[in-house]
Amino acid sequence: MKVRANLRDLPGPLARLLPRRADWTVARRSWGRDLVAGLIVAVVALPLALAFGVSSGLGAQAGLVTAVVAGALAAVFGGSNLQVSGPTGAMTVVLVPIVARYGADGVLLVGLLAGLILMAAAVLRVGRFAAFLPTPVIEGFTAGIAVVIALQQVPAALGVTGVHAEKVWRAAGEAAARFAAHPTLTAPIMAAGVAALMLIGGRRWPGVPFSLAGIAVATIVAEAAGLDLARIGALPAGLPAPSLEFVRLDAVTALLPSALAVAALAGLESLLCATVADAMSVGDKHDPDRELFGQGLANLAAPMLGGVPATAAIARTAVNVRAGARSRLAALIHAGVLAVIVLAAGGLVGSIPLAALAGVLLATTVRMVEVGSLAALARATRRDGAVLVLTFAITVAFDLITAVAVGVAVAIVLALRALARTARLHPVPLQDGDHTAQGRSLLEEHIVAYRLDGPLFFAAAHRFLLELSQIADVRVVILRMSRITTLDATGAGVLGDAVTRLEHRGILVLLSGIDPAHDQVLATLRIAEHLRRDGLLFPDTPAAIAHARAHLHDHSIGAETGTAPATASATPPTGQPGSRPPLTNAPQPMA
């Protein structure tokens, strides 16, 4: 009771992010399924944790520690019941340059800072914005990540050691050159064999963990034949003691951009993974803010034990769901099994050849890329194809975060351009039933109605102004506003500009059918105030047509008698022939 009371006393934004009893309701009914699923996921995760730890530059132990610590904390505190967290290929892509520049301590500090950033993002409810990421950007950087991971494995797959470069394609090129100068086939054959076993066997028997089988066979062969291959090396028994010795306050400023990149990637990949898990399950729905909080807590704790930054892993999550997991217990069991391996089998793990791990990751990259999906996106529209290719190219040539930022920016610009093209200005014929034959003839000669369709916002406003300014040979223009879907400040200003230009040419402008929300924008910006004041805004088009008929009728009588009536139409202000003050000015006396 005391614990419950304390939880209730926490601030609202924090209390909603904490675990709750309902998280484990399903586990009490499905613990058998979750136990089996957790064991299966642990078998799949073990080689990946080792491989990604080595690939990140911090070593196999860092990968195992991350899988255990981050996997357990994200399972308990995360926002998804089914996903599994740990070291991932996407994260190694970001970490390799950090290791090259700042060393292992820099990576640990970056992970700690990223954890704090993710927790702050959860409190601020940032998680919901991940749903707006365009699909071509997601597919583009996923394909780019696959290529970068494959390039990272080239040195180990070729049996070349001691290659260091900030860009992976440079390191791959240097490794290939050194291999060509002194070729040895042992490492390439082993890497290719493990990759082929995973791809061919996994296609025939998808339920068998061929990654673990491939590593086991490769290790046995290497030991029995005494092959001269680089190995993981001996791992310390057990988990390291928690430590904050890597924290240097004077390095925080320099590492903050990298921490933001790692946090962005961890949050993005975790939320995408949670969405995939929801789609694969029935009735499960993740909490995006809790997921960010859980990943933040995991990334806060993992560096203290020597682990690398972590995120949810789509491959392991998919295995978890397909294995029958129903609750968080499966991911927690996966972490527990890996912890037992760390404690009891460190010596066996240390004998694994690096070439075998390279083969595992090469096969993983092939599975990451869905060629059919990429081809379909590229053919969908030229806009989607351009964003896809651009995101992919920047991911490979530069880095993931730059690729996502540029991809999203370009996608937004192209989407706005396409949206702006949907705005239309249509001339609307006046209906025969509205007027007598004589009145209809008069209206058709002097009045034109235009219907505005779609969004009138900054991207479409100037084309609208150009079209409307070309209206000629009329005395009254009715602008039907009921079908405007969006009106922003720029669109409102351009509308006022267009009204002013028409009035300068002696044309009376009437507005009809303004949406209340759009009318609020016009009123706030003081657009077309004189139309509002003089009663030239109408609820519907028939009322505007009636006013236009009366206006023309009064002017025709005035022309016959030589006395023009005073109206609020197109007469310029006195003292300024041919000009009218801007519509955004304070109301001016009408002539």
TIKOL-116733 format. One line per field, with one value per residue (C-alpha): residue number from 1; residue in one letter; x, y, z. Coordinates in pm, 1 decimal. Example, Ala and Ser with C-alpha at 12.3 -4.5 7.8 and 13.67 -1.06 7.14 Angstrom:
2
k = 1,2
r = A,S
X = 1230.0,1367.0
Y = -450.0,-106.0
Z = 780.0,714.0
REM end
This chain:
591
k = 1,2,3,4,5,6,7,8,9,10,11,12,13,14,15,16,17,18,19,20,21,22,23,24,25,26,27,28,29,30,31,32,33,34,35,36,37,38,39,40,41,42,43,44,45,46,47,48,49,50,51,52,53,54,55,56,57,58,59,60,61,62,63,64,65,66,67,68,69,70,71,72,73,74,75,76,77,78,79,80,81,82,83,84,85,86,87,88,89,90,91,92,93,94,95,96,97,98,99,100,101,102,103,104,105,106,107,108,109,110,111,112,113,114,115,116,117,118,119,120,121,122,123,124,125,126,127,128,129,130,131,132,133,134,135,136,137,138,139,140,141,142,143,144,145,146,147,148,149,150,151,152,153,154,155,156,157,158,159,160,161,162,163,164,165,166,167,168,169,170,171,172,173,174,175,176,177,178,179,180,181,182,183,184,185,186,187,188,189,190,191,192,193,194,195,196,197,198,199,200,201,202,203,204,205,206,207,208,209,210,211,212,213,214,215,216,217,218,219,220,221,222,223,224,225,226,227,228,229,230,231,232,233,234,235,236,237,238,239,240,241,242,243,244,245,246,247,248,249,250,251,252,253,254,255,256,257,258,259,260,261,262,263,264,265,266,267,268,269,270,271,272,273,274,275,276,277,278,279,280,281,282,283,284,285,286,287,288,289,290,291,292,293,294,295,296,297,298,299,300,301,302,303,304,305,306,307,308,309,310,311,312,313,314,315,316,317,318,319,320,321,322,323,324,325,326,327,328,329,330,331,332,333,334,335,336,337,338,339,340,341,342,343,344,345,346,347,348,349,350,351,352,353,354,355,356,357,358,359,360,361,362,363,364,365,366,367,368,369,370,371,372,373,374,375,376,377,378,379,380,381,382,383,384,385,386,387,388,389,390,391,392,393,394,395,396,397,398,399,400,401,402,403,404,405,406,407,408,409,410,411,412,413,414,415,416,417,418,419,420,421,422,423,424,425,426,427,428,429,430,431,432,433,434,435,436,437,438,439,440,441,442,443,444,445,446,447,448,449,450,451,452,453,454,455,456,457,458,459,460,461,462,463,464,465,466,467,468,469,470,471,472,473,474,475,476,477,478,479,480,481,482,483,484,485,486,487,488,489,490,491,492,493,494,495,496,497,498,499,500,501,502,503,504,505,506,507,508,509,510,511,512,513,514,515,516,517,518,519,520,521,522,523,524,525,526,527,528,529,530,531,532,533,534,535,536,537,538,539,540,541,542,543,544,545,546,547,548,549,550,551,552,553,554,555,556,557,558,559,560,561,562,563,564,565,566,567,568,569,570,571,572,573,574,575,576,577,578,579,580,581,582,583,584,585,586,587,588,589,590,591
r = M,K,V,R,A,N,L,R,D,L,P,G,P,L,A,R,L,L,P,R,R,A,D,W,T,V,A,R,R,S,W,G,R,D,L,V,A,G,L,I,V,A,V,V,A,L,P,L,A,L,A,F,G,V,S,S,G,L,G,A,Q,A,G,L,V,T,A,V,V,A,G,A,L,A,A,V,F,G,G,S,N,L,Q,V,S,G,P,T,G,A,M,T,V,V,L,V,P,I,V,A,R,Y,G,A,D,G,V,L,L,V,G,L,L,A,G,L,I,L,M,A,A,A,V,L,R,V,G,R,F,A,A,F,L,P,T,P,V,I,E,G,F,T,A,G,I,A,V,V,I,A,L,Q,Q,V,P,A,A,L,G,V,T,G,V,H,A,E,K,V,W,R,A,A,G,E,A,A,A,R,F,A,A,H,P,T,L,T,A,P,I,M,A,A,G,V,A,A,L,M,L,I,G,G,R,R,W,P,G,V,P,F,S,L,A,G,I,A,V,A,T,I,V,A,E,A,A,G,L,D,L,A,R,I,G,A,L,P,A,G,L,P,A,P,S,L,E,F,V,R,L,D,A,V,T,A,L,L,P,S,A,L,A,V,A,A,L,A,G,L,E,S,L,L,C,A,T,V,A,D,A,M,S,V,G,D,K,H,D,P,D,R,E,L,F,G,Q,G,L,A,N,L,A,A,P,M,L,G,G,V,P,A,T,A,A,I,A,R,T,A,V,N,V,R,A,G,A,R,S,R,L,A,A,L,I,H,A,G,V,L,A,V,I,V,L,A,A,G,G,L,V,G,S,I,P,L,A,A,L,A,G,V,L,L,A,T,T,V,R,M,V,E,V,G,S,L,A,A,L,A,R,A,T,R,R,D,G,A,V,L,V,L,T,F,A,I,T,V,A,F,D,L,I,T,A,V,A,V,G,V,A,V,A,I,V,L,A,L,R,A,L,A,R,T,A,R,L,H,P,V,P,L,Q,D,G,D,H,T,A,Q,G,R,S,L,L,E,E,H,I,V,A,Y,R,L,D,G,P,L,F,F,A,A,A,H,R,F,L,L,E,L,S,Q,I,A,D,V,R,V,V,I,L,R,M,S,R,I,T,T,L,D,A,T,G,A,G,V,L,G,D,A,V,T,R,L,E,H,R,G,I,L,V,L,L,S,G,I,D,P,A,H,D,Q,V,L,A,T,L,R,I,A,E,H,L,R,R,D,G,L,L,F,P,D,T,P,A,A,I,A,H,A,R,A,H,L,H,D,H,S,I,G,A,E,T,G,T,A,P,A,T,A,S,A,T,P,P,T,G,Q,P,G,S,R,P,P,L,T,N,A,P,Q,P,M,A
X = 0.0,282.6,439.6,107.9,59.2,406.5,342.2,19.4,208.9,446.4,389.4,138.7,385.5,610.6,342.8,193.9,532.7,590.2,506.7,161.8,6.2,-194.9,131.8,166.6,-194.8,-147.0,180.3,-1.5,-208.0,58.8,381.3,441.7,429.0,641.9,903.4,944.4,948.8,1209.1,1438.8,1406.4,1475.8,1781.9,1925.0,1871.6,1995.1,2321.3,2517.0,2371.2,2465.6,2821.1,2845.6,2706.9,2925.8,3235.7,3115.4,3056.8,3422.8,3366.0,3387.3,3166.7,3121.6,2970.0,2717.4,2620.0,2594.1,2370.0,2145.6,2106.8,2068.8,1882.5,1674.0,1553.4,1488.3,1313.9,1096.0,980.8,958.8,893.4,564.3,532.3,445.1,621.4,935.0,1291.5,1572.9,1949.8,2240.6,2138.8,2304.1,2158.2,2314.1,2658.2,2645.5,2625.5,2869.1,3166.2,3258.1,3215.5,3454.6,3706.6,3695.1,3635.0,3718.5,3519.2,3460.6,3307.9,3057.1,2959.8,2904.7,2706.2,2483.0,2424.8,2333.0,2109.5,1924.0,1854.2,1737.8,1498.7,1349.1,1297.7,1132.8,895.2,792.3,731.1,514.3,734.0,659.5,342.5,531.7,711.6,392.6,452.6,781.1,734.4,761.9,1021.3,1250.1,1211.4,1277.6,1564.3,1757.8,1683.8,1840.0,2126.3,2185.9,2202.7,2471.4,2671.7,2658.1,2772.2,3061.8,3156.5,3195.8,3433.3,3758.4,3655.2,3509.7,3837.2,4049.3,4207.4,4273.7,4393.5,4181.8,4059.1,3867.6,3589.6,3381.6,3297.9,3333.3,3690.4,3766.8,3610.5,3815.9,4138.5,4062.5,3992.5,4321.4,4519.2,4343.7,4422.8,4791.4,4803.8,4496.2,4397.8,4076.5,4007.5,3816.9,3613.9,3509.3,3399.1,3203.0,3037.5,2956.3,2786.5,2590.6,2482.6,2370.8,2155.9,1999.4,1941.2,1853.8,1639.2,1434.4,1371.9,1330.4,1251.2,1206.1,1563.4,1823.0,2079.8,2281.2,2372.4,2425.4,2655.3,2866.5,2887.9,2999.9,3249.6,3398.6,3430.7,3596.2,3834.3,3934.5,3969.6,4170.6,4376.5,4284.9,4468.3,4167.3,4101.2,3878.2,3653.7,3893.1,3835.2,3542.7,3543.4,3325.7,3004.0,2881.4,3111.9,3056.2,2860.2,3085.8,3065.1,3437.5,3376.6,3174.7,3368.1,3169.0,3414.2,3332.9,2954.2,2936.2,3146.5,2950.4,2602.0,2540.6,2635.2,2408.4,2119.1,2182.7,2192.5,1875.5,1696.1,1793.6,1707.4,1368.3,1287.7,1388.2,1212.6,885.1,898.3,968.9,675.5,450.4,566.5,497.5,144.9,79.6,201.5,-10.3,-382.7,-513.4,-174.5,-101.0,211.6,240.7,496.0,590.5,637.0,850.3,1076.3,1098.8,1190.1,1455.8,1590.5,1620.8,1788.9,2041.1,2101.8,2190.9,2376.1,2679.3,2729.2,2802.3,3009.0,2728.6,2672.0,2359.5,2061.7,1731.2,1448.9,1543.7,1293.3,1444.0,1439.0,1094.1,958.3,1103.5,946.7,599.3,622.6,739.7,410.6,501.3,204.2,360.8,674.5,781.0,927.2,1168.8,1261.5,1337.6,1550.8,1761.5,1788.6,1908.9,2176.4,2283.4,2334.8,2547.5,2758.2,2811.6,2871.5,2993.0,3229.3,3519.8,3327.9,3211.9,3569.2,3668.7,3423.9,3602.7,3528.1,3477.2,3181.5,3024.1,3080.6,2888.9,2598.1,2576.6,2612.7,2315.3,2127.1,2178.5,2037.8,1725.0,1689.9,1635.7,1299.8,1369.0,1002.8,901.5,1179.8,1089.3,720.7,799.4,1031.4,755.3,475.2,549.5,856.4,838.6,858.2,1133.0,1341.9,1311.0,1393.8,1709.8,1825.3,1785.4,1965.3,2257.0,2311.1,2295.8,2576.1,2788.1,2746.9,2546.5,2202.8,2079.1,2174.0,1994.8,1674.1,1680.5,1738.9,1491.4,1215.2,1286.0,1275.1,962.3,788.9,885.1,767.1,445.0,368.6,437.2,194.7,-63.3,-34.8,-117.5,-453.1,-570.3,-798.5,-987.2,-1294.8,-1536.2,-1891.2,-2180.0,-2483.4,-2786.0,-3081.6,-3334.3,-3196.7,-3289.9,-3529.6,-3415.6,-3340.8,-3164.1,-2970.4,-2848.1,-2729.8,-2550.7,-2381.3,-2248.9,-2118.0,-2089.5,-1861.9,-1845.9,-1531.7,-1510.7,-1188.6,-1112.5,-845.8,-584.2,-507.4,-173.4,173.7,270.1,-38.5,-112.0,88.7,-45.4,-395.3,-316.8,-187.0,-497.9,-741.9,-565.1,-622.3,-1002.0,-1123.9,-1443.1,-1655.3,-1800.1,-1872.5,-1667.6,-1814.7,-1554.6,-1710.8,-1501.5,-1691.2,-1454.8,-1129.0,-977.7,-690.3,-626.1,-306.2,-173.4,-0.6,-312.0,-526.6,-285.5,-283.3,-663.2,-669.6,-414.2,-629.4,-939.8,-748.5,-621.7,-970.0,-1117.5,-847.5,-981.3,-1335.0,-1463.4,-1690.2,-1578.0,-1819.5,-1724.1,-1961.5,-1963.1,-1662.2,-1589.2,-1601.2,-1241.8,-1120.9,-1324.6,-1141.3,-807.8,-929.3,-1066.5,-753.6,-527.9,-774.0,-809.8,-1099.9,-1234.3,-1412.1,-1602.0,-1717.0,-1812.9,-2003.8,-2197.1,-2018.6,-1965.2,-2254.4,-2343.9,-2410.7,-2378.9,-2750.3,-2740.2,-2424.8,-2585.1,-2892.0,-2671.1,-2473.9,-2798.5,-2919.2,-2582.3,-2583.9,-2946.1,-2879.5,-2579.2,-2773.9,-3047.7,-2783.2,-2623.3,-2958.7,-3038.4,-2678.6,-2653.5,-2434.8,-2536.1,-2288.1,-2178.1,-1901.1,-1792.3,-1498.8,-1471.0,-1118.1,-1081.1,-1114.5,-793.4,-615.7,-756.3,-705.7,-576.3,-706.1,-517.1,-403.1,-677.7,-469.8,-486.3,-738.2,-1085.6,-1089.5,-1389.6,-1550.5,-1634.5
Y = 0.0,235.2,177.3,241.5,561.7,679.6,608.2,804.5,1095.4,1118.3,1399.5,1311.7,1311.6,1065.2,841.0,759.7,632.1,379.5,6.3,-98.9,-421.1,-461.5,-509.2,-857.6,-974.0,-1167.5,-1319.7,-1506.4,-1689.6,-1739.4,-1798.3,-2129.5,-1968.8,-1678.4,-1915.1,-2098.2,-1773.7,-1622.0,-1922.6,-1911.0,-1537.1,-1579.1,-1836.8,-1597.8,-1294.0,-1443.4,-1435.3,-1097.7,-948.4,-1076.9,-958.8,-612.0,-567.8,-650.5,-439.5,-136.2,-137.0,-204.9,-583.2,-887.2,-838.6,-494.3,-650.2,-919.0,-669.7,-449.3,-740.3,-839.2,-498.9,-311.6,-616.9,-653.7,-286.3,-216.7,-525.1,-399.1,-25.0,-7.4,64.1,-259.2,-602.8,-792.7,-624.9,-722.6,-470.9,-488.0,-386.3,-338.8,-289.1,55.8,167.6,31.3,247.2,555.6,428.9,341.6,706.6,795.1,516.8,631.7,991.5,968.2,609.7,366.4,617.0,855.8,592.0,517.0,886.3,928.5,637.0,789.4,1128.6,964.4,786.6,1116.5,1272.5,983.9,1007.3,1381.3,1316.2,1070.7,1326.4,1580.6,1328.1,1333.7,970.5,1039.7,1233.5,921.8,826.6,1112.9,975.2,905.7,545.1,621.3,768.2,456.5,219.6,432.5,443.4,74.3,-21.0,220.0,68.2,-277.3,-161.8,11.6,-296.4,-512.7,-275.8,-291.3,-669.4,-661.9,-654.3,-944.4,-1142.8,-1106.9,-1186.3,-839.7,-675.5,-333.2,-135.6,198.4,470.4,708.7,614.7,246.6,247.4,368.6,94.2,-164.0,-36.2,-45.6,-400.4,-514.9,-365.1,-535.4,-864.0,-838.6,-788.0,-1093.7,-1311.7,-1591.5,-1783.4,-1924.2,-1624.5,-1548.7,-1913.9,-1927.9,-1601.6,-1707.9,-2051.1,-1914.6,-1659.3,-1922.7,-2159.9,-1886.2,-1774.2,-2113.1,-2302.9,-2020.0,-2016.3,-2392.5,-2426.4,-2077.4,-2203.1,-2333.1,-2088.3,-2129.3,-1829.8,-2011.4,-2338.3,-2167.6,-2010.5,-2340.3,-2532.9,-2262.2,-2257.1,-2636.6,-2648.3,-2365.0,-2533.3,-2883.6,-2772.7,-2516.8,-2243.4,-1914.0,-1687.1,-1382.8,-1475.2,-1281.8,-1346.9,-1439.8,-1268.7,-1176.8,-1401.4,-1226.1,-872.4,-576.4,-372.2,-48.5,250.5,615.8,665.4,743.8,1056.5,1374.8,1694.3,1881.5,1636.7,1671.7,1971.0,1801.6,1476.3,1627.0,1626.7,1258.5,1189.1,1360.6,1146.6,826.5,925.2,1007.4,673.3,474.3,641.1,614.4,250.3,148.7,315.6,165.8,-174.1,-136.2,-51.9,-365.7,-572.0,-427.3,-519.8,-878.4,-934.9,-926.4,-654.4,-531.9,-159.5,9.7,331.2,546.9,765.1,471.0,307.9,613.2,614.4,245.3,284.5,590.4,399.6,109.4,340.6,513.8,187.1,-5.9,229.8,203.1,-167.5,-116.3,-168.0,17.2,223.6,0.8,9.3,-228.8,-490.3,-565.1,-905.7,-1031.4,-884.9,-1062.7,-1393.0,-1328.2,-1273.3,-1568.8,-1793.0,-1728.2,-1459.8,-1293.6,-1063.6,-886.4,-1203.0,-1343.8,-1052.4,-1069.8,-1443.7,-1373.6,-1132.5,-1383.5,-1662.7,-1435.6,-1342.1,-1710.2,-1746.5,-1446.9,-1602.6,-1962.4,-1981.0,-1688.9,-1918.4,-2089.8,-1757.5,-1628.9,-1899.9,-1784.9,-1663.6,-1305.4,-1426.0,-1637.4,-1332.2,-1137.6,-1409.2,-1376.5,-1002.2,-1032.4,-1268.1,-1031.3,-740.2,-944.9,-1014.5,-647.8,-540.2,-620.9,-568.1,-594.2,-323.6,-92.2,-144.8,-80.4,244.1,358.8,298.6,449.7,813.9,1002.6,1192.3,873.8,732.9,1047.4,1054.2,683.4,710.2,1030.0,888.1,568.7,753.5,992.0,703.7,521.8,826.0,1027.2,912.4,795.4,1103.6,1336.6,1100.8,1102.6,1481.0,1545.9,1277.0,1416.9,1774.9,1682.3,1471.6,1766.7,2007.2,1767.5,1691.9,2062.9,2112.0,1833.7,1966.6,2317.6,2182.7,2056.8,2415.4,2524.2,2834.7,2730.9,2962.0,2865.6,2918.9,3087.5,2858.4,2930.3,2882.8,3164.3,3460.7,3588.1,3583.0,3956.7,3946.9,3634.5,3804.5,4099.5,3876.9,3672.3,3991.4,4155.4,3895.6,3594.0,3349.8,3156.3,2855.4,2808.4,2437.7,2287.7,2448.6,2818.8,2826.7,2961.5,2704.4,2769.6,3134.1,3308.4,3092.2,3171.2,3544.2,3521.6,3338.7,3568.4,3883.5,3780.7,3817.1,4073.6,4222.5,4185.2,4426.2,4185.5,3886.7,3639.5,3424.8,3106.3,3008.1,2706.1,2446.7,2589.4,2314.5,2512.6,2882.4,3013.1,3366.6,3375.8,3254.8,3509.8,3788.7,3689.2,3674.9,4030.6,4131.0,3981.6,4164.2,4491.9,4441.8,4363.3,4667.5,4890.5,4786.2,4892.5,4540.7,4474.8,4167.7,3958.5,3662.5,3375.6,3059.7,3137.4,2863.4,3001.5,2888.1,3060.3,3369.6,3380.4,3388.9,3672.2,3869.1,3821.7,3941.7,4223.5,4096.0,4237.9,4440.9,4684.3,4393.0,4276.0,4628.1,4703.6,4378.8,4218.5,3881.6,3638.8,3301.0,3142.2,3210.1,3284.7,3573.7,3707.1,3680.1,3869.2,4148.8,4158.5,4188.8,4470.9,4645.2,4627.6,4731.1,5039.4,5132.4,5090.8,5323.7,5570.6,5563.7,5642.3,5931.6,6056.0,5997.2,5707.8,5572.6,5569.3,5208.7,5019.7,4861.8,4944.6,5320.0,5416.4,5625.8,6001.1,6190.3,5872.9,5804.2,5445.7,5323.6,5167.3,5123.3,4767.1,4550.5,4488.4,4858.8,5002.4,5061.1,5358.4,5582.4,5472.0,5712.6
Z = 0.0,75.1,-266.7,-439.4,-246.2,-339.6,-708.0,-691.5,-541.4,-841.0,-1090.7,-1363.9,-1657.5,-1471.5,-1319.0,-1660.9,-1779.6,-1501.3,-1510.8,-1397.5,-1274.8,-1596.5,-1790.2,-1641.8,-1649.6,-1973.1,-1849.7,-1572.4,-1835.6,-2104.4,-1912.0,-2091.8,-2436.5,-2316.8,-2172.0,-2503.2,-2700.9,-2468.9,-2510.6,-2889.5,-2903.6,-2679.7,-2919.6,-3211.8,-3018.2,-2891.5,-3220.0,-3310.8,-2973.3,-3012.8,-3372.6,-3311.3,-3004.8,-3209.1,-3502.9,-3279.5,-3174.1,-2802.0,-2819.9,-2778.5,-2404.3,-2462.6,-2698.4,-2446.4,-2160.9,-2372.1,-2466.2,-2099.5,-1933.0,-2204.5,-2288.9,-1928.9,-1855.7,-2186.6,-2130.9,-1790.5,-1853.1,-2229.4,-2400.4,-2601.2,-2466.6,-2741.8,-2865.4,-2775.0,-2727.8,-2748.0,-2973.0,-3338.2,-3672.5,-3718.1,-3391.7,-3484.3,-3796.6,-3574.4,-3310.9,-3532.6,-3607.8,-3239.0,-3136.5,-3398.0,-3273.7,-2897.3,-2800.4,-2585.2,-2303.6,-2554.8,-2663.9,-2303.6,-2229.4,-2549.7,-2445.8,-2102.7,-2249.9,-2508.7,-2229.4,-2053.9,-2381.6,-2448.5,-2100.6,-2144.5,-2481.7,-2314.6,-2053.1,-2333.0,-2527.2,-2837.4,-2921.5,-3118.3,-3386.6,-3515.8,-3700.6,-3943.7,-4079.8,-4453.6,-4569.8,-4843.5,-4575.4,-4358.0,-4646.7,-4776.3,-4452.5,-4382.4,-4715.1,-4648.9,-4305.2,-4462.2,-4706.5,-4432.5,-4205.6,-4497.6,-4564.2,-4195.6,-4224.1,-4521.9,-4316.6,-4089.5,-4379.2,-4570.8,-4265.5,-4258.6,-3921.3,-3811.7,-4061.9,-3926.8,-4113.8,-4018.7,-4325.4,-4363.5,-4740.8,-4702.9,-4451.1,-4682.7,-4975.1,-4774.6,-4652.8,-5007.5,-5128.1,-4850.9,-4919.3,-5290.1,-5204.0,-4972.7,-5036.4,-4796.3,-4855.1,-4507.9,-4367.8,-4684.9,-4718.7,-4354.5,-4376.0,-4701.9,-4560.6,-4248.9,-4454.5,-4706.6,-4429.7,-4274.9,-4602.5,-4764.5,-4448.4,-4312.9,-4631.6,-4614.3,-4236.3,-4097.8,-3740.0,-3704.9,-3555.7,-3833.7,-3714.4,-3393.1,-3580.3,-3830.0,-3557.2,-3368.4,-3678.2,-3776.1,-3424.6,-3410.3,-3753.5,-3665.8,-3339.3,-3485.0,-3787.3,-3597.4,-3846.0,-3816.9,-3772.5,-3554.1,-3258.5,-3022.6,-2736.5,-2374.6,-2202.8,-1834.0,-1618.9,-1519.6,-1569.1,-1494.7,-1182.1,-1238.3,-1293.7,-1395.1,-1445.8,-1812.0,-1728.0,-1804.2,-1775.0,-1998.2,-2284.1,-2264.3,-2497.6,-2765.9,-2743.9,-2721.9,-3102.1,-3115.1,-2816.8,-2993.1,-3302.0,-3095.9,-2907.0,-3230.8,-3380.9,-3067.7,-3037.6,-3405.8,-3447.3,-3124.9,-3222.9,-3571.4,-3419.4,-3180.8,-3475.6,-3655.8,-3342.6,-3320.2,-3683.5,-3631.0,-3320.6,-3249.6,-3023.2,-2899.6,-2908.9,-2780.3,-2580.2,-2769.2,-2473.1,-2239.7,-2507.2,-2522.4,-2143.0,-2131.2,-2400.0,-2219.6,-1894.3,-2075.0,-2238.7,-1907.4,-1734.7,-2006.8,-2026.6,-1650.8,-1705.9,-2021.0,-2273.1,-2599.3,-2674.2,-2746.0,-2925.5,-3006.1,-3266.9,-3542.0,-3628.0,-3268.1,-3209.1,-3516.5,-3390.8,-3051.3,-3196.1,-3434.0,-3149.1,-2969.3,-2713.3,-2547.3,-2287.5,-2165.8,-1988.1,-2311.7,-2358.2,-1990.1,-2018.2,-2326.6,-2120.2,-1835.9,-2065.6,-2212.7,-1858.2,-1779.0,-2094.0,-1987.8,-1643.5,-1747.7,-2107.0,-2155.7,-2246.9,-2527.5,-2668.0,-2681.0,-2934.2,-3203.2,-3520.9,-3625.8,-3982.5,-3863.1,-3698.9,-4019.8,-4205.7,-3962.5,-4019.0,-4396.7,-4402.4,-4172.1,-4411.6,-4699.6,-4494.4,-4402.6,-4764.0,-4921.9,-5290.6,-5386.8,-5141.4,-5259.0,-5624.7,-5555.9,-5373.0,-5649.5,-5905.7,-5694.7,-5772.3,-5883.0,-5554.5,-5344.7,-5565.0,-5530.4,-5150.5,-5129.4,-5342.4,-5173.1,-4821.9,-4921.3,-5084.1,-4791.0,-4540.6,-4721.4,-4805.8,-4484.1,-4183.4,-4081.7,-3897.4,-4183.0,-4421.3,-4215.2,-4173.1,-4543.4,-4648.2,-4428.1,-4540.5,-4908.5,-4856.3,-4688.0,-4966.4,-5237.7,-5048.7,-5009.4,-5378.6,-5466.3,-5219.2,-5359.2,-5704.7,-5574.5,-5510.5,-5794.0,-5897.7,-6101.1,-6282.8,-6177.2,-6420.5,-6268.8,-6261.8,-6489.0,-6214.5,-6005.8,-6228.7,-6493.0,-6855.5,-6856.6,-6521.0,-6620.1,-6934.0,-6730.2,-6480.6,-6750.4,-6904.1,-6587.3,-6306.1,-6266.4,-5976.0,-5886.8,-5656.7,-5455.2,-5407.7,-5183.8,-4959.1,-4978.9,-4797.2,-4855.7,-5119.9,-5335.7,-5260.5,-5530.8,-5812.4,-5686.3,-5690.8,-6047.5,-6172.0,-5995.1,-6114.7,-6477.5,-6452.4,-6707.5,-6854.8,-6541.9,-6289.8,-6001.5,-5884.6,-5635.5,-5456.5,-5322.2,-5017.1,-4884.8,-5037.5,-4905.8,-4690.1,-4538.0,-4494.6,-4338.1,-4285.8,-4624.7,-4804.2,-4620.5,-4709.5,-5076.4,-5075.0,-4945.0,-5208.7,-5484.4,-5360.8,-5359.1,-5715.1,-5844.7,-5669.8,-5818.1,-6157.2,-6064.0,-5986.1,-5690.7,-5488.9,-5281.2,-5060.7,-4980.9,-4770.7,-4547.5,-4294.0,-3934.5,-3869.5,-4185.4,-4100.8,-3766.8,-3953.1,-4175.9,-3881.4,-3669.7,-3952.6,-4039.8,-4394.4,-4601.7,-4309.3,-4540.1,-4701.4,-4360.4,-4254.1,-4574.3,-4574.1,-4868.7,-4695.3,-4748.8,-4596.2,-4936.2,-5307.5,-5384.4,-5133.3,-5299.0,-5645.0,-5523.5,-5392.4,-5720.3,-5920.6,-5699.1,-5730.5,-6110.7,-6126.5,-5912.9,-6127.1,-6450.8,-6320.7,-6207.0,-6553.3,-6718.4,-6480.8,-6456.9,-6080.8,-5964.4,-5621.6,-5337.6,-5284.6,-5119.8,-5445.6,-5662.7,-5623.2,-5512.0,-5196.8,-5247.3,-5299.8,-5428.1,-5777.3,-5888.6,-5549.3,-5232.2,-4903.3,-4820.5,-4674.7,-4364.4,-4270.6,-4031.2,-4185.7,-4421.9,-4502.2,-4826.7,-5106.2
REM end
